Amino acid sequence: MTEFVRTAEQEAAYQHLITARFREAARIDEAVEAFLVAHANLPFENRLDFTGRKEFLLPFFSHLSGIERAMVVSQAAFKISDRIWQAERERLEAEDA
């Protein structure tokens, strides 16, 4: 197992980002739901477009800046991907049944 060694400054920055993710959890969930509702009628491939997802998410987190904003937006985008793929897997399983 690889051990990560961080300086005190690096650890503080890392903890700040983790705290931001938890602090913004409700807004992340809100943004994910809004994206899924707004794009429900698009084909699967179009919903996977990361650039469009990022553009949709940025206004939800306009109160953040820099690396904190980038990290929170990426977390929301990953959550959207998870939900899109989950729905696609369920759809394919239903077709196979």
Summary of the structure (lengths in Angstrom):
residues: 97
radius of gyration: 16.4
end to end distance: 41.4
largest distance: 54.1
contacts: 219
relative contact order: 0.13
helix: 79%
strand: 0%
